[in-house]
Amino acid sequence: MKKIIVFIPLLALAFNVKAQTVLLTDSGTFFLHKFAQHIGKETYWVTKYKDSIKYAVDFKFVDRGSPVPLKASLKLTATGNPLELVVKGKTSRFSTIDDSVRVLNDGVVFKVDEKLTSYKTHQRLSFPVAGYSPTLVQQAMLQYWKKNKQPETMKTLPFGSVQIKKDGTDQLTFNGKQLLLERYTVSGLVWGNELIWADAGGKLICLITNDAEGDKLESVRKEYESLLPELISKAAVYGMQIFAKAAAPTGGVNKVIAITGGNLVDVNTGTSMPNAVVLIEDGLIKMTGKAGSVKIPAGAKVINANGKSILPGLWDMHSHFEQAEWGPAYLAAGVTTVRDCGNEFEYINAIKSAIDGGKGVGPNILKAGIIDGKGPMSLGIIQADTKEEAIKAVDRYKENGFAQIKIYSSVKPSIVKAICDEAHKVGLTVTGHIPNGMTLQQGVDSGMNMVNHEQYVYAILKRNKDRSVDFDDSVSVAAIKFIKDHHVVIDPTLGVFELAFRNVKDSITNLEPAYNTLPPPLQTLFKNMGMEPANATKFRPVMQGMVTSVKKLYDAGVIIVAGTDMGFPGYSLDRELELYVSAGLTPAQAIKTATLTPAQAMGIDKQTGSIEAGKQADIILVDGDPLKNISDIRKVSVVIKAGRVYDPVALHRMVGFSR
């Protein structure tokens, strides 16, 4: 880039110093993406002074109609050592930042959440950061790390540490020529591993990370944007490889496994068989029965389940597999199957392929391909505004092994029927949001088979002035009858609403007892989610109406399947089931919504969903009896997926949990 020399005599006079040469040494733009969709940009300028280097950043994206602007400045010495970082703005739709760090000769002064703090430090190698953004700060951090002999761990300011590792190189084709990029993994700034690609000079080309609401975010240098789909796919493969190497199944892979002595839960009847035996062979359930009635072959791996309950692996019917770390986290919580309700096309295909091929660790994945309309509120890059575009999008998903179509909020009501008709024609069912401008009834009449989120049910019930629900009113009665008569499947995602509506002054451990075992970046992510007390009080009738609605729907014969829409990785499914029980379902009924019922809803109950001969051996052992106390579902001690045995503690530790 051509160097531009600028003289600023007034600035020199203002500070009573000699005029100095100011050199703009670099500038550039990163394009920001979510769900592979271009949603904004980060523009930066690097200015070199006589004794310092200053980085200025203007960062902004728009996520589903919500602007997320941020400005930052980073100052280094002329030799590249950090002096100051100032960051102010938003880091997601729901979070703000106004932080600064100054490095002095004898310590550090920093401001976080308007609180000014200082401390002495003797850490020579340290660098100021503010989470995942801005991208340019991560580039400067990477260059600082390389310059200082690539330490295994480097302190970050104002607190924490980061681990950077050169993970390899990738040869890509760019503009008809070969491009060699260095690949790095970075851990410590967000939950799990970020991936960075940089050129040999340390200039960052692409960063794949998570934003401050846990969504995957990609930042790619403007001129290299065409490489993003390939890099997204590679990120999935590399992320999975890390865990495939580390998560060898307990004791290796056994051809024959016998689980003995536990209480075998029959999700068909809601009862249990004490002192049971489950025989597994080649990844399938061979036989079940009481001890003494099932012969255990010589050489079988025997798992003692005394004092434990034996259940089918759990299902999360509203997942967004945003990063590779979700794989071990799901399994550790006993979730052996998920329905991914919308993801980046290249990413989820690569994740599922890695898991299915034994090159990754995670649950079985059923893919629901998201289609949104075009406009400022849209999500993702697979969008349709016409019947022709709708048919093309559905067919693309079908050709790539997706099990469902998911309609998102900005789809035009006029093409919902076209999406549903084409999906049904090629053998797919349709789930999703009810598009803006439609009611649940209109969505179902257009062909939707399933609906995500209880909010769309709540919207068609009779509400009182305080926003509570009158379930006895004829409007509510008719709405629930409509859902039942049309065989609509509902995944309520109560837990995500509870988190959004909670009083931030209440302990978050009321929602998630395992909160303190979460990795620190996840604790930071969740600790301030919720509402101020006054607003939380106003929304209490809404939350109660949603909870009660699940019981009313269930009693009316509506199909309920448990889903989380993310939240606390893995654990949110436990909370979802606890909320169903608080609504009035029995523990057995709640467990069925996360085992056999979703398998039936997805049409694969002959292969999975319960512990019966001939089905895939997706099984969990839990301490205690969740048929009596639903919270015992949290006490997973052994996980078996397709006959492979995993230790939940080892899986959790692999992704930063302290359990």
C-alpha positions in Angstrom: 0.0 0.0 0.0 1.3 3.5 -0.8 2.4 5.3 2.3 0.9 8.7 3.1 2.8 11.3 5.1 0.7 13.8 7.1 2.0 16.7 9.2 -0.1 17.8 12.2 1.5 21.0 13.6 -1.6 22.1 15.6 -1.6 18.8 17.5 2.0 19.2 18.3 1.4 22.7 19.6 -1.5 21.6 21.7 0.8 19.2 23.6 3.8 21.5 23.6 6.0 19.0 21.8 8.0 19.2 18.6 6.0 18.5 15.4 6.5 14.9 14.5 5.9 12.9 11.3 2.8 10.8 11.3 2.7 7.9 8.9 -0.4 6.1 7.9 1.2 2.6 7.4 -1.9 0.5 6.8 -5.6 0.5 6.4 -8.2 -2.1 5.4 -11.6 -3.6 5.8 -12.9 -6.9 7.2 -16.3 -8.1 6.2 -18.4 -9.5 9.0 -20.7 -12.5 8.6 -23.2 -14.4 10.6 -24.8 -17.6 9.2 -22.4 -16.8 6.3 -24.5 -13.7 5.6 -22.6 -10.4 5.1 -23.9 -8.3 8.0 -21.4 -5.5 8.4 -17.7 -4.5 8.3 -14.7 -3.5 10.4 -12.6 -0.7 9.0 -9.2 0.1 10.5 -6.3 2.5 10.2 -2.8 2.0 11.5 -0.8 5.2 12.1 2.9 5.3 13.1 4.3 8.0 15.2 7.9 8.6 16.3 7.5 6.6 19.5 4.2 4.7 19.1 1.8 3.0 16.8 -1.9 3.6 17.0 -4.6 1.3 15.6 -8.1 2.8 15.1 -11.1 0.6 14.4 -14.7 1.3 13.3 -16.7 -1.9 13.7 -20.4 -2.3 13.0 -22.8 -5.0 11.9 -26.6 -5.3 11.8 -28.0 -8.6 13.2 -31.7 -9.2 12.4 -32.4 -5.5 12.3 -30.4 -4.6 15.4 -27.3 -2.4 14.9 -24.1 -3.5 16.8 -21.6 -0.6 16.5 -18.2 -0.5 18.3 -15.2 1.8 18.2 -11.8 0.9 19.5 -8.2 2.2 19.6 -5.1 0.3 20.4 -1.8 2.0 21.1 1.6 0.2 21.1 5.2 1.4 21.6 7.3 1.8 18.5 8.7 -1.7 19.2 5.2 -3.3 19.4 4.6 -3.5 23.2 1.1 -2.6 24.4 0.3 0.7 26.0 -3.4 1.2 25.8 -6.7 -0.3 24.6 -10.0 1.5 24.6 -13.2 -0.2 23.4 -16.7 1.3 23.5 -20.0 0.3 21.9 -21.9 -3.0 21.6 -20.7 -6.5 21.3 -24.0 -8.1 20.4 -27.7 -7.2 20.1 -28.0 -7.5 23.9 -24.6 -6.5 25.3 -22.5 -3.3 25.6 -18.9 -2.5 26.4 -17.1 0.5 27.7 -13.7 -0.7 28.8 -10.2 0.6 28.8 -6.7 -0.8 29.7 -3.6 1.3 30.2 -0.2 -0.4 30.7 2.1 1.6 33.0 5.7 1.0 34.0 4.7 -0.5 37.3 1.3 -1.9 36.7 -2.0 -1.8 34.8 -5.0 0.6 35.2 -8.3 -0.6 33.7 -11.9 0.3 33.6 -14.6 -2.4 33.2 -18.3 -1.8 33.7 -17.5 1.8 34.8 -15.3 0.6 37.6 -11.7 1.9 37.7 -9.2 -0.6 39.0 -5.4 -0.9 39.1 -2.9 -3.6 40.0 0.8 -4.3 40.0 2.0 -6.7 37.4 5.3 -8.5 36.8 4.1 -10.3 33.7 6.4 -9.2 30.9 4.4 -10.9 28.2 0.8 -9.6 28.3 -1.6 -8.1 25.8 -4.8 -6.1 26.2 -8.0 -7.7 24.6 -11.7 -7.2 24.9 -13.1 -10.6 23.8 -13.7 -11.6 20.2 -13.7 -8.1 18.7 -12.2 -6.1 17.1 -10.5 -8.4 14.5 -7.5 -6.0 14.2 -6.7 -6.3 17.9 -6.6 -10.1 17.4 -4.2 -9.5 14.5 -2.0 -7.3 16.7 -2.1 -9.9 19.5 -1.0 -12.7 17.1 1.9 -10.6 15.8 2.9 -9.8 19.4 2.8 -13.5 20.3 5.0 -14.4 17.2 7.5 -11.6 18.0 7.9 -12.9 21.6 8.8 -16.5 20.7 5.3 -17.9 20.7 4.8 -18.7 24.4 2.4 -21.6 25.3 0.3 -19.2 27.4 0.2 -15.5 27.3 -1.5 -13.2 29.9 -4.3 -11.0 28.6 -5.2 -7.7 30.1 -7.0 -6.8 32.3 -7.3 -10.4 33.3 -7.2 -13.9 31.9 -4.9 -15.6 29.5 -4.8 -16.9 25.9 -3.3 -19.9 24.3 -2.2 -19.6 20.7 -1.0 -22.5 18.7 0.1 -22.7 15.1 -2.0 -25.6 13.8 -0.8 -26.0 10.3 -1.1 -24.4 6.8 -3.7 -24.5 4.1 -3.1 -24.3 0.4 -6.1 -22.5 -1.2 -6.9 -21.4 -4.8 -7.5 -17.7 -5.0 -8.0 -15.7 -8.2 -6.6 -18.7 -10.1 -3.4 -18.8 -8.1 -2.2 -20.8 -5.1 -2.4 -19.1 -1.7 -0.6 -20.5 1.3 -2.1 -19.4 4.7 -0.9 -20.2 8.2 -3.6 -21.6 10.5 -3.8 -20.9 14.2 -6.1 -21.9 17.0 -6.7 -19.4 19.8 -8.4 -20.3 23.1 -9.2 -18.1 26.1 -11.1 -15.2 24.5 -14.4 -17.0 23.9 -15.7 -20.4 24.8 -13.7 -22.9 22.9 -11.3 -22.4 20.0 -11.2 -19.6 17.6 -9.6 -20.2 14.2 -7.3 -17.7 12.5 -5.8 -17.8 9.0 -3.0 -15.3 8.4 -0.4 -14.8 5.7 3.3 -15.3 6.4 3.7 -11.7 7.5 1.1 -12.1 10.2 -1.6 -10.2 8.4 -4.9 -11.7 9.5 -7.0 -13.0 6.5 -9.9 -14.7 8.3 -11.1 -15.1 11.9 -13.9 -17.6 12.9 -15.1 -16.9 16.4 -18.3 -16.4 18.5 -19.9 -13.1 19.3 -21.1 -12.0 22.7 -24.4 -13.8 22.4 -22.7 -17.1 21.5 -23.4 -17.0 17.8 -20.7 -17.9 15.3 -19.2 -14.9 13.6 -16.8 -14.7 10.7 -14.5 -11.8 9.9 -12.7 -12.0 6.6 -10.5 -9.5 4.9 -12.5 -7.8 2.2 -10.4 -8.9 -0.8 -10.6 -12.5 0.3 -14.3 -12.8 1.0 -14.8 -15.4 -1.8 -12.7 -17.9 0.3 -15.2 -17.8 3.2 -17.4 -20.8 2.4 -14.3 -23.0 2.1 -12.8 -21.7 5.3 -16.1 -22.2 7.2 -16.1 -25.9 6.1 -12.4 -26.2 7.1 -13.2 -24.7 10.5 -15.7 -27.4 11.2 -13.3 -30.2 10.1 -10.4 -28.8 12.2 -12.6 -28.2 15.2 -13.9 -31.7 15.2 -10.4 -33.2 14.7 -9.2 -31.7 18.0 -11.8 -33.6 19.9 -11.6 -36.8 17.9 -8.0 -37.1 19.0 -8.7 -36.3 22.6 -11.9 -38.3 23.1 -11.1 -41.9 22.6 -14.1 -43.8 24.0 -13.6 -45.3 27.5 -11.8 -48.6 27.1 -11.8 -48.3 23.3 -14.6 -49.7 21.1 -16.2 -52.9 22.3 -18.1 -55.3 20.1 -20.3 -56.5 23.0 -21.3 -54.4 26.0 -23.5 -55.5 28.9 -25.1 -53.0 31.3 -26.1 -54.7 34.5 -28.0 -54.0 37.7 -29.7 -50.7 36.9 -33.3 -49.6 36.7 -34.2 -49.8 33.0 -36.7 -47.0 32.1 -39.3 -47.9 29.5 -40.3 -44.6 27.9 -43.3 -46.2 26.3 -45.0 -46.9 29.6 -43.2 -44.5 32.0 -42.2 -47.4 34.2 -38.9 -49.0 35.1 -37.5 -52.6 35.4 -35.2 -53.0 38.4 -32.0 -55.1 38.3 -32.1 -55.1 34.5 -29.6 -56.1 31.8 -29.1 -54.4 28.5 -27.0 -56.3 25.9 -25.3 -54.3 23.1 -23.7 -55.8 20.1 -22.1 -53.9 17.2 -23.6 -50.6 18.2 -27.2 -52.0 18.4 -29.3 -53.1 21.3 -29.3 -56.9 21.2 -31.6 -57.8 24.2 -33.0 -56.4 27.4 -34.4 -58.2 30.4 -34.1 -59.0 34.1 -30.8 -60.2 35.5 -30.6 -64.0 35.0 -32.8 -63.9 31.9 -30.1 -62.5 29.6 -26.9 -64.4 29.0 -23.8 -62.2 29.0 -21.3 -63.5 26.4 -17.7 -64.1 27.5 -15.4 -61.2 26.9 -18.2 -58.6 27.0 -17.5 -55.2 28.5 -19.6 -55.1 31.6 -20.9 -51.8 33.0 -22.2 -51.9 36.5 -25.3 -49.8 36.8 -26.3 -50.5 40.4 -28.0 -47.5 41.9 -28.4 -45.9 38.5 -31.2 -45.5 36.0 -30.8 -46.7 32.4 -32.4 -44.3 29.9 -32.4 -43.7 26.1 -30.1 -41.0 25.0 -31.8 -37.6 25.2 -32.8 -35.5 22.2 -32.6 -31.7 21.8 -35.1 -30.8 19.2 -34.0 -27.1 18.9 -30.2 -27.0 18.5 -27.9 -24.6 16.7 -24.6 -26.4 16.5 -22.6 -23.2 16.4 -19.1 -24.6 17.1 -17.3 -27.9 17.5 -17.3 -27.6 21.3 -21.1 -28.3 21.3 -20.4 -31.9 20.3 -18.6 -33.0 23.6 -20.8 -30.7 25.6 -24.0 -32.3 24.3 -22.8 -35.9 24.9 -21.5 -35.0 28.4 -25.1 -34.0 29.3 -26.5 -37.2 27.9 -27.8 -35.6 24.6 -27.1 -38.2 21.9 -29.4 -36.7 19.1 -30.1 -33.1 18.1 -32.1 -31.5 15.4 -30.1 -28.5 14.2 -32.7 -25.9 13.5 -30.8 -23.7 11.0 -27.1 -23.3 10.5 -24.5 -22.3 7.9 -24.8 -24.7 5.0 -21.1 -25.6 4.6 -20.5 -25.7 8.3 -23.3 -28.1 9.5 -22.6 -30.4 6.5 -19.0 -30.7 7.5 -19.8 -31.1 11.2 -22.2 -33.9 10.6 -19.9 -35.6 8.1 -17.1 -35.5 10.6 -19.2 -37.0 13.4 -20.8 -39.7 11.2 -17.4 -40.6 9.8 -15.7 -41.1 13.2 -13.6 -38.0 12.8 -15.5 -35.9 15.3 -17.2 -36.2 18.7 -20.9 -35.3 19.1 -24.5 -36.4 18.9 -26.4 -37.7 15.9 -27.5 -34.7 13.9 -30.8 -34.2 12.0 -30.4 -31.1 9.8 -33.2 -28.6 9.3 -32.3 -26.2 6.5 -33.2 -22.6 7.1 -35.0 -20.4 4.5 -35.6 -16.7 5.2 -36.9 -13.9 3.2 -34.9 -10.9 2.0 -34.7 -7.7 3.9 -33.1 -6.0 7.0 -34.3 -8.7 9.4 -33.2 -11.7 7.4 -30.9 -14.4 8.7 -28.5 -16.5 6.6 -27.8 -16.5 2.9 -30.4 -19.0 1.7 -33.3 -16.7 1.0 -36.4 -16.8 -1.1 -38.9 -14.1 -2.1 -40.5 -15.9 -5.0 -42.0 -19.3 -5.6 -39.1 -20.2 -7.9 -36.5 -19.3 -5.3 -38.4 -21.2 -2.7 -38.4 -24.4 -4.8 -34.7 -24.0 -5.6 -33.8 -23.6 -1.9 -35.9 -26.6 -0.8 -34.4 -28.8 -3.5 -30.8 -27.8 -2.5 -31.4 -28.9 1.0 -33.0 -32.2 -0.1 -30.1 -33.0 -2.3 -27.7 -32.5 0.6 -29.3 -34.8 3.1 -31.4 -32.4 5.2 -34.3 -33.9 7.1 -36.5 -30.8 7.3 -37.0 -27.3 6.1 -37.1 -24.5 8.7 -39.0 -21.3 7.8 -37.7 -18.1 9.4 -39.4 -14.9 10.3 -38.9 -12.8 7.2 -40.3 -15.2 4.7 -43.2 -13.6 2.8 -46.5 -15.1 3.8 -47.4 -15.5 0.1 -44.6 -18.1 -0.5 -45.0 -20.2 2.7 -47.3 -22.6 0.8 -44.8 -22.9 -2.0 -42.0 -23.8 0.4 -44.2 -26.4 2.2 -45.6 -27.9 -1.0 -42.1 -28.4 -2.5 -40.8 -29.8 0.8 -43.7 -32.3 1.1 -43.3 -33.2 -2.6 -39.6 -34.3 -2.0 -40.4 -36.0 1.3 -39.4 -33.3 3.9 -41.5 -31.9 6.7 -41.5 -28.2 7.6 -40.8 -26.5 10.9 -40.0 -23.0 11.9 -41.0 -19.6 13.0 -44.4 -18.2 12.0 -43.4 -15.5 9.5 -44.2 -11.9 10.3 -47.7 -11.0 9.2 -49.1 -14.6 9.7 -50.7 -16.4 12.6 -49.9 -19.9 13.7 -53.2 -21.1 12.1 -52.2 -19.5 8.8 -48.8 -21.0 8.8 -50.3 -24.5 9.5 -52.9 -24.0 6.8 -50.1 -23.2 4.4 -48.5 -26.6 5.2 -46.2 -26.1 8.2 -46.0 -29.4 10.2 -44.2 -28.1 13.3 -43.7 -24.8 15.1 -40.6 -23.6 17.0 -41.1 -21.6 20.2 -44.0 -21.3 22.6 -44.4 -17.6 21.8 -46.3 -18.5 18.6 -48.8 -20.5 20.6 -49.0 -17.7 23.3 -49.8 -15.2 20.5 -53.0 -16.9 19.5 -54.4 -17.5 23.0 -56.7 -15.1 24.8 -54.6 -12.8 26.9 -55.7 -10.6 29.9 -54.6 -7.0 30.5 -51.6 -8.2 32.6 -50.6 -10.5 29.7 -51.6 -13.6 31.6 -53.6 -16.2 29.6 -57.3 -17.0 30.0 -57.2 -20.7 29.1 -61.0 -21.1 29.6 -61.9 -18.4 27.0 -63.3 -19.8 23.8 -60.4 -18.3 21.8 -57.8 -20.2 23.8 -59.9 -23.4 23.7 -60.3 -23.2 19.9 -56.6 -22.4 19.4 -55.4 -25.5 21.3 -58.0 -27.6 19.5 -56.7 -26.3 16.1 -53.1 -27.3 17.0 -54.3 -30.8 18.2 -56.6 -31.4 15.2 -53.8 -30.5 12.7 -51.2 -32.7 14.4 -48.8 -29.8 14.9 -45.6 -30.6 16.7 -44.5 -27.9 19.1 -41.0 -27.4 20.6 -41.7 -24.8 23.3 -38.1 -23.8 24.2 -39.3 -22.5 27.6 -35.8 -22.3 29.0 -34.7 -19.6 26.6 -37.7 -17.5 27.6 -37.0 -18.1 31.3 -33.4 -16.9 30.7 -34.6 -13.8 28.8 -37.3 -12.8 31.3 -35.4 -13.6 34.5 -34.7 -10.9 37.1 -30.9 -10.2 36.8 -30.8 -9.5 40.5 -31.6 -13.2 41.2 -28.9 -15.8 41.3 -28.5 -17.4 37.9 -27.9 -20.7 39.7 -31.7 -20.8 40.3 -31.9 -21.6 36.6 -28.7 -23.5 36.2 -27.2 -25.2 39.3 -24.1 -26.1 37.3 -23.4 -22.5 36.4 -20.2 -22.3 38.4 -18.8 -25.3 36.5 -19.2 -23.5 33.1 -16.1 -22.2 31.3 -15.4 -18.6 32.4 -16.4 -17.1 28.9 -19.8 -18.8 29.2 -20.3 -17.5 32.7 -19.6 -14.0 31.4 -22.0 -14.6 28.5 -24.9 -15.7 30.7 -24.5 -13.8 34.0 -26.2 -10.5 32.8 -28.8 -12.1 30.6 -32.3 -11.1 31.8 -34.2 -8.0 32.8 -34.1 -5.4 35.5 -36.5 -6.2 38.4 -39.4 -4.0 37.2 -39.5 -5.4 33.7 -39.0 -9.0 35.0 -42.1 -8.5 37.2 -44.1 -7.3 34.1 -43.1 -10.4 32.1 -43.8 -12.9 34.9 -47.4 -13.5 33.7 -46.1 -14.0 30.2 -43.7 -16.7 31.4 -46.3 -18.3 33.5 -48.7 -18.4 30.6 -46.1 -20.1 28.4 -45.3 -22.7 31.1 -49.0 -23.5 31.8 -49.6 -23.6 28.0 -47.3 -26.7 27.8 -49.5 -28.6 30.2 -52.7 -27.5 28.5 -51.3 -28.5 25.1 -50.0 -31.9 26.4 -53.3 -32.7 28.1 -55.2 -31.9 24.9 -53.0 -34.4 23.0 -50.7 -32.0 21.2 -47.2 -33.4 20.4 -44.6 -31.7 22.5 -40.9 -32.2 21.9 -38.2 -30.8 24.1 -35.8 -28.3 22.6 -33.6 -25.5 23.9 -32.6 -23.0 21.3 -29.1 -23.3 22.8 -28.7 -21.7 26.2 -26.3 -23.5 28.7 -24.6 -26.1 26.5 -26.3 -29.5 27.2 -27.6 -28.5 30.5 -30.5 -26.4 29.1 -32.2 -29.5 28.1 -32.3 -30.6 31.7 -33.8 -27.2 32.6 -36.4 -27.6 29.8 -37.6 -30.9 31.3 -37.7 -29.4 34.8 -39.9 -26.6 33.5 -42.3 -29.2 31.9 -42.6 -30.9 35.3 -43.2 -27.6 37.0 -46.0 -27.1 34.4 -47.7 -30.3 35.6 -46.2 -33.1 33.4 -45.0 -36.1 35.3 -41.3 -36.8 35.1 -42.0 -39.8 32.8 -44.0 -37.6 30.4 -41.3 -35.0 30.4 -38.6 -37.6 29.6 -40.7 -38.9 26.8 -40.7 -35.5 25.1 -36.9 -35.8 24.9 -36.7 -39.5 23.8 -39.3 -41.4 22.0 -41.7 -38.6 21.0 -39.1 -36.7 19.0 -38.0 -39.9 17.3 -41.6 -40.5 16.3 -42.0 -36.9 15.1 -39.0 -37.3 12.9 -40.1 -40.7 11.6 -37.2 -42.7 12.9 -38.6 -44.3 16.0 -38.0 -47.8 14.5 -34.3 -47.0 14.8 -34.0 -45.0 18.0 -35.8 -43.2 20.8 -36.2 -46.1 23.3 -34.2 -49.0 24.7 -35.5 -51.9 22.6 -33.9 -54.8 20.7 -32.8 -53.8 17.3 -32.5 -50.1 17.9 -29.3 -48.0 17.9 -27.5 -48.2 21.3 -27.9 -44.6 22.4 -28.1 -45.0 26.1 -27.3 -42.9 29.3 -26.8 -44.0 32.9 -27.8 -41.4 35.5 -27.4 -41.6 39.3 -30.7 -41.7 41.1 -34.2 -42.0 39.7 -35.4 -39.3 37.3 -38.9 -40.9 37.3 -39.2 -39.7 40.9 -37.1 -36.6 40.7 -36.6 -35.1 37.2 -33.5 -33.2 38.3 -31.7 -36.5 38.6 -31.5 -36.3 34.8 -28.6 -34.0 35.4 -26.5 -36.7 37.0 -25.2 -38.4 33.9 -22.4 -40.9 34.7 -22.1 -42.9 31.5 -22.9 -42.0 27.9 -23.2 -44.6 25.1 -23.7 -43.5 21.5 -24.1 -46.2 18.9 -22.3 -48.6 21.2 -19.3 -46.2 22.0 -18.9 -45.5 25.7 -17.9 -42.1 26.9 -17.0 -40.6 30.2 -19.1 -37.3 30.7 -16.5 -35.8 33.0 -13.7 -36.2 30.5 -16.0 -34.8 27.7 -16.8 -31.8 29.8 -13.2 -31.1 30.8 -12.3 -31.3 27.1 -14.4 -28.2 26.4 -13.5 -26.2 29.6 -16.1 -27.3 32.1 -14.8 -27.8 35.6 -17.2 -30.6 36.5 
